[in-house]
Amino acid sequence: MLDTSPLTAAVDRFADRLRAAPQSRLQQGAAGAALELARELAVRAQALEGAGAGREMPDAGIFVVGDQVAVAGLDLAEALRAAPAGNGAKAPSEVLDEAVRLVERAELRAMR
C-alpha cells in the first residue's frame, strides 16, 4: 500500500492555514488558488477511481475553501492507496508526487 502521508501532511497544513487566514487574504486570491487546487485534486481522485469526468467541486465561498482542499486531498490520498500499482497510466507514486507539488505550489501562491 502506498504511503500517502506526504500528501495528507501537505493538504492538512495548507487547509489549516486557509482556515486561519484573515478574510482579506482570502479575498485577495488565496481562496481562488485553493478552490482551483481542490478542483484539480478532485479530478485526479475521480480519474483514479474510474469515475471519468465527474462533478466539479462547487464554489461554496471563501470561508470553506480550507475544508474543500482537505476533502479533495484526503479523497485523492484514499484513491491512491486503493489504486493498483500498474494500471497502464501513471504509477500511483507519480500521481502522489505531482499532487504534493501541486499543494505546495498552491500554498506558496495563496499565502505569500
MOPE-V82809 format. One record per residue. SS is DSSP state (H for helix, E for strand, C for the rest). OMEGA is omega as a letter, one per 40 degrees, with the letter a starting at -180 (NA if undefined). Layout:
BEGIN
ss=SS omega=OMEGA
ss=SS omega=OMEGA
END
This chain:
BEGIN
ss=C omega=a
ss=C omega=i
ss=C omega=a
ss=C omega=a
ss=H omega=i
ss=H omega=i
ss=H omega=a
ss=H omega=i
ss=H omega=a
ss=H omega=i
ss=H omega=i
ss=H omega=i
ss=H omega=a
ss=H omega=i
ss=H omega=i
ss=H omega=i
ss=H omega=i
ss=H omega=a
ss=H omega=a
ss=H omega=a
ss=C omega=i
ss=C omega=a
ss=H omega=a
ss=H omega=i
ss=H omega=i
ss=H omega=a
ss=H omega=a
ss=H omega=i
ss=H omega=a
ss=H omega=a
ss=H omega=i
ss=H omega=i
ss=H omega=a
ss=H omega=i
ss=H omega=i
ss=H omega=i
ss=H omega=a
ss=H omega=i
ss=H omega=i
ss=H omega=i
ss=H omega=i
ss=H omega=i
ss=H omega=a
ss=H omega=i
ss=H omega=i
ss=H omega=i
ss=H omega=i
ss=H omega=a
ss=C omega=i
ss=C omega=a
ss=C omega=a
ss=C omega=i
ss=C omega=a
ss=C omega=i
ss=C omega=i
ss=C omega=i
ss=C omega=a
ss=C omega=i
ss=C omega=a
ss=C omega=i
ss=C omega=a
ss=H omega=a
ss=H omega=i
ss=H omega=a
ss=H omega=i
ss=H omega=i
ss=H omega=i
ss=H omega=i
ss=H omega=a
ss=H omega=a
ss=H omega=a
ss=H omega=a
ss=H omega=i
ss=H omega=i
ss=H omega=i
ss=H omega=i
ss=H omega=i
ss=H omega=i
ss=H omega=i
ss=H omega=i
ss=H omega=a
ss=H omega=a
ss=C omega=i
ss=C omega=a
ss=C omega=a
ss=C omega=a
ss=C omega=i
ss=C omega=i
ss=C omega=i
ss=C omega=i
ss=C omega=i
ss=H omega=i
ss=H omega=i
ss=H omega=i
ss=H omega=i
ss=H omega=a
ss=H omega=i
ss=H omega=a
ss=H omega=i
ss=H omega=i
ss=H omega=i
ss=H omega=a
ss=H omega=a
ss=H omega=i
ss=H omega=i
ss=H omega=i
ss=H omega=i
ss=H omega=i
ss=H omega=a
ss=H omega=a
ss=H omega=i
ss=C omega=NA
END
